[in-house]
């Protein structure tokens, strides 16, 4: 064979190999939330870890409205991985509330509990949820589970979200800025501890933060919507200016995917989330609360993906 022919053959082989690598490369999109919450930094950190742990895979965090939007994105194939609250995921598989049709989603891992923050500042006259009547209140961004959760808290307090408050629909960062400027009187936010935007509010000069006690409303919420919520506490040390612990309630977070995701990829995602949490905690300390012992069906709220079940079985974990 002539030398020139050898070069052509070698080039063809190289191009072919490059084509195979291109076909094998996979870009994953992680649907998270707003930039002021916990989902977004965790999604970015998780994406970086995936890029290191799975050959040929890159993953990026996508800014979204939150859980409701995230579940719709993975169901439609516009995202691959979603972080979501369990209450929104339960609604999604049952075609309720924000979801007109049942969505084909499955759980990979139970993450950490999300705390409901009902936030105001001194001078608004708000000391309990009932005091929000007639006030300008943000119930969370459209497409967020915060909005779903906020409406249920208001309802348990005897308030109708569509007539008893002047409703704004802002993300947590926007809510904080609006409250600083006194354009709103309070806001709802569901997220991990601490949430960066609320830390910023609490550190603002001449502002004294107040987080309302809502634990007594938990029983009413569960009576109507099922045992999705649990009484909890936001310790006074969490945010500057808190005079005492805030008695609130929580809902679990999960990592979810479309039911049609391959078993192998779902297995790898589950394994990495549960085994690399110390690395993920370098981004946000809530990652340390993503624990193997939390992996139970009652916390997940929706069916498990077969890939996740494969990992649990391999590790001898009983998740039912």
C-alpha positions as CSV (number, residue, x, y, z in Angstrom):
1,X,0.0,0.0,0.0
2,X,1.3,3.4,-0.9
3,X,2.2,6.0,1.8
4,X,-0.5,8.4,0.6
5,X,-3.1,5.7,0.8
6,X,-2.0,4.9,4.4
7,X,-2.5,8.5,5.4
8,X,-6.1,8.5,4.0
9,X,-6.9,5.2,5.8
10,X,-5.4,6.5,9.1
11,X,-7.4,9.8,8.7
12,X,-10.6,7.8,8.1
13,X,-9.9,5.7,11.2
14,X,-9.3,8.8,13.3
15,X,-12.5,10.4,12.0
16,X,-14.4,7.2,12.7
17,X,-13.1,7.0,16.2
18,X,-14.0,10.7,16.8
19,X,-17.5,10.0,15.5
20,X,-17.9,7.1,18.0
21,X,-16.7,9.3,20.8
22,X,-19.1,12.1,19.8
23,X,-22.0,9.6,19.7
24,X,-21.1,8.3,23.1
25,X,-20.8,11.8,24.7
26,X,-23.9,12.7,26.6
27,X,-25.1,16.1,27.9
28,X,-27.4,16.0,30.9
29,X,-29.6,18.8,32.1
30,X,-30.4,19.1,35.8
31,X,-33.6,21.1,36.5
32,X,-33.1,22.9,39.7
33,X,-34.7,26.2,40.8
34,X,-33.8,29.9,41.3
35,X,-30.3,31.1,41.9
36,X,-31.1,32.2,45.5
37,X,-32.1,28.8,46.7
38,X,-30.4,25.5,47.5
39,X,-31.4,23.4,44.4
40,X,-29.3,25.5,42.0
41,X,-25.9,25.3,43.7
42,X,-26.5,21.6,44.5
43,X,-27.4,21.0,40.9
44,X,-24.2,22.7,39.7
45,X,-22.1,20.8,42.2
46,X,-23.8,17.5,41.2
47,X,-23.2,18.2,37.5
48,X,-19.5,18.7,38.1
49,X,-19.3,15.4,40.0
50,X,-21.1,13.6,37.2
51,X,-18.6,14.9,34.7
52,X,-15.8,13.4,36.7
53,X,-17.4,10.1,37.6
54,X,-19.1,9.1,34.3
55,X,-16.9,9.0,31.2
56,X,-18.3,10.9,28.3
57,X,-21.0,12.7,30.3
58,X,-21.3,16.4,31.0
59,X,-24.1,17.9,33.1
60,X,-25.2,21.4,33.8
61,X,-27.7,23.0,36.2
62,X,-30.7,24.7,34.7
63,X,-32.3,27.7,36.4
64,X,-36.1,27.0,36.6
65,X,-39.2,28.0,38.5
66,X,-38.8,25.1,40.8
67,X,-40.4,21.6,41.5
68,X,-43.5,21.9,39.3
69,X,-41.6,23.2,36.3
70,X,-38.8,20.6,36.9
71,X,-41.2,17.7,36.8
72,X,-42.8,19.0,33.7
73,X,-39.3,19.4,32.1
74,X,-38.2,15.8,32.7
75,X,-41.6,14.4,31.7
76,X,-41.4,16.2,28.3
77,X,-37.7,15.3,27.8
78,X,-36.5,18.9,28.0
79,X,-34.4,18.0,31.1
80,X,-32.9,14.7,32.3
81,X,-32.7,15.1,36.1
82,X,-35.1,17.0,38.4
83,X,-34.9,18.1,42.0
84,X,-38.4,18.2,43.5
85,X,-40.4,18.3,46.7
86,X,-42.3,15.1,47.4
87,X,-45.7,16.9,47.5
88,X,-45.3,18.2,44.0
89,X,-44.0,14.8,42.7
90,X,-47.0,13.1,44.3
91,X,-49.4,15.5,42.5
92,X,-47.5,14.9,39.3
93,X,-47.9,11.1,39.2
94,X,-51.6,11.4,40.2
95,X,-52.4,14.2,37.8
96,X,-53.6,16.6,40.5
97,X,-53.5,20.3,41.2
98,X,-50.8,21.9,38.9
99,X,-50.7,18.7,36.7
100,X,-53.7,18.2,34.4
101,X,-52.3,14.7,33.4
102,X,-50.3,12.1,35.1
103,X,-46.5,12.3,34.5
104,X,-44.2,9.3,33.9
105,X,-41.6,10.2,36.6
106,X,-39.7,8.0,39.0
107,X,-37.6,8.6,42.1
108,X,-33.8,7.9,42.3
109,X,-33.0,9.2,45.7
110,X,-34.5,10.9,48.8
111,X,-32.4,14.0,49.4
112,X,-32.9,16.3,52.4
113,X,-36.0,17.8,54.1
114,X,-37.1,21.2,52.8
115,X,-38.1,23.8,55.4
116,X,-41.0,26.1,54.9
117,X,-39.9,29.6,55.7
118,X,-42.8,32.1,56.3
119,X,-40.7,35.3,56.4
120,X,-41.5,38.9,57.3
121,X,-39.6,41.7,59.1
122,X,-40.4,44.0,62.1
123,X,-42.8,46.8,61.3
124,X,-45.2,44.8,59.1
125,X,-47.6,43.9,61.8
126,X,-47.4,40.2,61.0
127,X,-46.8,37.8,63.8
128,X,-48.8,34.8,62.6
129,X,-50.1,33.6,59.2
130,X,-53.6,34.9,59.9
131,X,-52.1,38.4,60.1
132,X,-51.3,38.2,56.4
133,X,-54.9,39.0,55.5
134,X,-55.0,42.1,53.4
135,X,-51.2,42.2,53.1
136,X,-49.0,42.0,50.0
137,X,-47.4,38.5,50.1
138,X,-45.3,36.5,47.8
139,X,-46.3,32.9,47.5
140,X,-43.3,31.8,45.4
141,X,-42.5,31.8,41.7
142,X,-44.9,30.3,39.1
143,X,-44.0,26.7,38.6
144,X,-42.6,26.2,42.1
145,X,-43.5,23.8,44.8
146,X,-43.2,26.8,47.2
147,X,-46.4,28.2,45.6
148,X,-48.2,24.8,46.1
149,X,-47.0,24.6,49.7
150,X,-47.7,28.3,50.5
151,X,-51.3,27.9,49.3
152,X,-51.8,24.9,51.6
153,X,-50.3,26.8,54.6
154,X,-52.6,29.8,54.0
155,X,-55.6,27.5,53.6
156,X,-54.8,25.7,56.9
157,X,-54.8,29.2,58.5
158,X,-58.2,30.0,57.1
159,X,-57.0,32.3,54.3
160,X,-57.8,32.1,50.6
161,X,-54.7,32.8,48.5
162,X,-56.8,34.4,45.7
163,X,-58.8,36.9,47.7
164,X,-57.5,37.3,51.3
165,X,-54.0,38.5,50.4
166,X,-52.6,40.7,47.7
167,X,-50.6,38.0,46.0
168,X,-47.2,38.3,44.3
169,X,-45.4,35.4,42.7
170,X,-41.7,35.9,43.2
171,X,-38.7,33.6,43.6
172,X,-36.8,33.8,46.9
173,X,-34.2,36.3,45.7
174,X,-36.8,38.6,44.2
175,X,-38.9,38.2,47.4
176,X,-36.0,39.3,49.6
177,X,-35.4,42.3,47.5
178,X,-39.1,43.3,47.4
179,X,-39.3,42.9,51.2
180,X,-36.2,45.0,51.7
181,X,-37.8,47.7,49.6
182,X,-41.1,47.2,51.5
183,X,-42.9,46.4,48.2
184,X,-44.2,43.3,49.9
185,X,-45.0,42.5,53.6
186,X,-43.8,38.9,53.7
187,X,-43.1,35.8,51.6
188,X,-43.1,32.1,51.6
189,X,-40.1,30.0,50.7
190,X,-39.4,26.3,50.9
191,X,-35.7,25.4,51.0
192,X,-32.8,24.0,52.8
193,X,-31.0,25.5,55.8
194,X,-29.6,28.0,55.4
195,X,-31.0,29.6,52.2
196,X,-28.5,32.1,50.9
197,X,-31.1,34.8,50.0
198,X,-32.6,34.7,53.5
199,X,-29.2,34.9,55.0
200,X,-28.7,38.0,52.9
201,X,-32.0,39.5,54.2
202,X,-31.1,38.7,57.8
203,X,-27.7,40.5,57.4
204,X,-29.2,43.6,56.0
205,X,-28.6,46.7,58.2
206,X,-31.7,48.0,60.0
207,X,-33.7,44.9,59.2
208,X,-34.9,42.5,61.8
209,X,-36.1,39.2,60.3
210,X,-39.1,37.3,61.6
211,X,-39.9,33.7,60.7
212,X,-43.4,32.7,61.7
213,X,-44.3,29.6,63.7
214,X,-46.5,27.4,61.5
215,X,-46.1,24.0,63.2
216,X,-49.7,24.0,64.6
217,X,-51.0,24.1,61.0
218,X,-49.3,20.8,60.0
219,X,-52.1,18.5,61.2
220,X,-54.7,20.3,59.1
221,X,-52.5,20.1,56.0
222,X,-51.9,16.4,56.4
223,X,-55.6,15.7,57.1
224,X,-56.4,17.1,53.6
225,X,-53.3,16.2,51.5
226,X,-51.9,13.1,53.2
227,X,-48.9,12.6,55.5
228,X,-46.5,14.7,53.4
229,X,-45.5,17.2,56.0
230,X,-43.8,17.0,59.4
231,X,-43.3,19.4,62.2
232,X,-39.8,20.8,62.4
233,X,-37.6,23.6,63.7
234,X,-35.5,26.3,62.2
235,X,-32.9,26.9,64.9
236,X,-32.4,30.5,66.0
237,X,-28.7,30.3,65.0
238,X,-29.6,29.7,61.4
239,X,-30.2,33.3,60.5
240,X,-29.0,36.5,62.1
241,X,-31.6,38.3,64.2
242,X,-33.8,35.4,65.1
243,X,-34.8,35.7,68.7
244,X,-35.9,32.1,69.1
245,X,-36.3,28.9,67.2
246,X,-39.1,29.0,64.6
247,X,-41.4,26.0,64.8
248,X,-42.3,25.2,61.2
249,X,-42.9,22.1,59.0
250,X,-41.0,20.3,56.3
251,X,-41.4,18.2,53.2
252,X,-38.8,15.8,51.7
253,X,-36.9,16.5,48.5
254,X,-36.2,13.9,45.9
255,X,-34.1,13.5,42.8
256,X,-36.4,12.3,40.0
257,X,-36.1,11.3,36.4
258,X,-38.3,10.2,33.5
259,X,-39.5,6.6,33.8
260,X,-37.9,5.8,30.4
261,X,-34.3,6.6,31.5
262,X,-32.0,3.6,31.1
263,X,-31.5,1.4,34.1
264,X,-27.7,1.8,33.9
265,X,-27.7,5.6,33.9
266,X,-30.3,5.7,36.7
267,X,-28.2,3.3,38.7
268,X,-25.1,5.5,38.2
269,X,-27.0,8.7,39.2
270,X,-28.3,7.1,42.4
271,X,-24.9,5.7,43.3
272,X,-23.1,9.0,42.8
273,X,-25.7,11.0,44.7
274,X,-25.6,8.8,47.8
275,X,-21.8,8.0,47.7
276,X,-20.4,11.4,46.8
277,X,-22.4,13.5,49.3
278,X,-19.3,14.6,51.1
279,X,-18.0,16.1,47.9
280,X,-21.3,17.7,47.2
281,X,-21.3,19.2,50.7
282,X,-18.4,21.4,49.7
283,X,-21.0,23.3,47.6
284,X,-23.8,23.3,50.2
285,X,-23.9,21.6,53.6
286,X,-27.4,20.2,53.1
287,X,-25.8,17.5,51.0
288,X,-24.7,15.9,54.3
289,X,-28.4,15.2,54.9
290,X,-28.7,13.0,51.8
291,X,-28.4,9.8,53.8
292,X,-28.8,6.1,53.0
293,X,-31.2,5.7,55.9
294,X,-33.6,8.3,54.3
295,X,-34.2,6.0,51.3
296,X,-37.7,4.7,52.0
297,X,-40.8,4.6,49.9
298,X,-42.9,6.7,52.3
299,X,-40.3,9.5,52.0
300,X,-39.9,9.2,48.2
301,X,-43.6,9.5,47.7
302,X,-43.5,8.1,44.2
303,X,-42.4,4.8,42.6
304,X,-38.7,4.1,42.4
305,X,-36.8,3.8,39.1
306,X,-35.6,0.2,38.5
307,X,-32.0,1.6,38.4
308,X,-32.3,3.0,41.9
309,X,-33.8,-0.3,43.1
310,X,-30.8,-2.1,41.6
311,X,-28.4,0.0,43.6
312,X,-30.4,-0.4,46.8
313,X,-30.5,-4.2,46.4
314,X,-26.7,-4.2,45.7
315,X,-26.1,-2.4,49.0
316,X,-28.6,-4.5,51.0
317,X,-30.8,-1.5,51.6
318,X,-34.5,-2.1,52.4
319,X,-36.5,0.8,51.0
320,X,-40.0,-0.3,51.4
